[in-house]
Amino acid sequence: MSKLSVIILTKNEERNILDCLETIISADEIIIVDDYSEDRTLEVIKNLKKRNIKVFKKVVVFMFLSCNMKIQIYLKMQFFF
């Protein structure tokens, strides 16, 4: 069976993030890449306490991807932007 992974890019999305997550909460994996939000975006996400949600800071993710070509290829093959 296929695994559904969703990537969400955030920047000060406190007002919208819950609605967004409610539409995809059944996904196997939700990856949130936050661009250093200055509002309560991350707090709202953490309060959900869902195990299928992983949060990364934007800089960390891009540093990791640039160091690992396999992950870049995997992302291109598995995710739709």
Kinemage of the C-alpha trace (Angstrom):
@kinemage 1
@onewidth
@group {chain A} dominant
@subgroup {mainchain}
@vectorlist {calphas} color= white
{ca met a 1} P 0.000 0.000 0.000
{ca ser a 2} L 1.247 3.482 -0.833
{ca lys a 3} L 2.142 5.972 1.842
{ca leu a 4} L 0.769 9.500 1.606
{ca ser a 5} L 3.153 12.236 2.735
{ca val a 6} L 2.273 15.932 2.686
{ca ile a 7} L 4.693 18.857 2.934
{ca ile a 8} L 3.412 22.201 4.211
{ca leu a 9} L 5.485 25.368 4.062
{ca thr a 10} L 4.591 27.858 6.790
{ca lys a 11} L 5.385 31.450 7.719
{ca asn a 12} L 3.123 33.106 10.290
{ca glu a 13} L 0.129 30.864 9.545
{ca glu a 14} L -1.398 30.798 13.020
{ca arg a 15} L -4.841 31.724 11.652
{ca asn a 16} L -4.836 29.138 8.853
{ca ile a 17} L -2.812 26.138 9.979
{ca leu a 18} L -5.587 24.279 11.833
{ca asp a 19} L -7.936 24.400 8.856
{ca cys a 20} L -5.137 23.228 6.612
{ca leu a 21} L -4.184 20.327 8.871
{ca glu a 22} L -7.794 19.218 9.319
{ca thr a 23} L -8.051 18.583 5.582
{ca ile a 24} L -5.002 16.305 5.505
{ca ile a 25} L -4.881 14.823 9.016
{ca ser a 26} L -5.438 11.308 7.645
{ca ala a 27} L -2.131 11.469 5.732
{ca asp a 28} L 0.479 8.973 6.891
{ca glu a 29} L 3.064 11.697 7.338
{ca ile a 30} L 2.796 15.485 7.514
{ca ile a 31} L 6.038 17.422 7.186
{ca ile a 32} L 5.882 21.074 8.132
{ca val a 33} L 8.757 23.289 7.036
{ca asp a 34} L 8.509 26.514 8.981
{ca asp a 35} L 10.234 29.702 7.828
{ca tyr a 36} L 10.777 31.055 11.356
{ca ser a 37} L 7.222 32.109 12.097
{ca glu a 38} L 6.924 34.990 14.536
{ca asp a 39} L 3.351 34.234 15.576
{ca arg a 40} L 1.946 31.152 17.345
{ca thr a 41} L 2.056 28.835 14.315
{ca leu a 42} L 4.397 26.296 15.895
{ca glu a 43} L 2.577 26.391 19.220
{ca val a 44} L -0.730 25.626 17.498
{ca ile a 45} L 0.855 22.670 15.684
{ca lys a 46} L 2.481 21.291 18.841
{ca asn a 47} L -0.815 21.499 20.747
{ca leu a 48} L -2.335 19.006 18.294
{ca lys a 49} L -0.011 16.266 19.632
{ca lys a 50} L -0.273 14.171 16.481
{ca arg a 51} L 2.466 11.613 15.875
{ca asn a 52} L 2.282 11.879 12.096
{ca ile a 53} L 3.361 15.558 12.114
{ca lys a 54} L 7.054 16.451 11.888
{ca val a 55} L 8.189 20.069 12.099
{ca phe a 56} L 11.466 21.399 10.697
{ca lys a 57} L 12.963 24.855 10.442
{ca lys a 58} L 13.510 25.913 6.831
{ca val a 59} L 17.281 26.405 7.091
{ca val a 60} L 17.821 22.998 8.665
{ca val a 61} L 15.833 21.209 5.974
{ca phe a 62} L 17.653 22.845 3.086
{ca met a 63} L 21.047 22.213 4.678
{ca phe a 64} L 20.094 18.564 5.110
{ca leu a 65} L 18.804 18.226 1.567
{ca ser a 66} L 21.879 19.773 0.028
{ca cys a 67} L 24.006 17.211 1.870
{ca asn a 68} L 21.976 14.207 0.823
{ca met a 69} L 21.188 13.724 -2.861
{ca lys a 70} L 19.151 10.592 -2.163
{ca ile a 71} L 16.646 12.615 -0.170
{ca gln a 72} L 16.386 15.190 -2.959
{ca ile a 73} L 15.633 12.456 -5.484
{ca tyr a 74} L 13.118 10.851 -3.142
{ca leu a 75} L 11.305 14.164 -2.658
{ca lys a 76} L 11.072 14.731 -6.391
{ca met a 77} L 9.638 11.257 -6.932
{ca gln a 78} L 7.226 11.134 -3.985
{ca phe a 79} L 5.775 14.585 -3.446
{ca phe a 80} L 3.648 16.820 -5.572
{ca phe a 81} L 4.178 20.582 -5.261
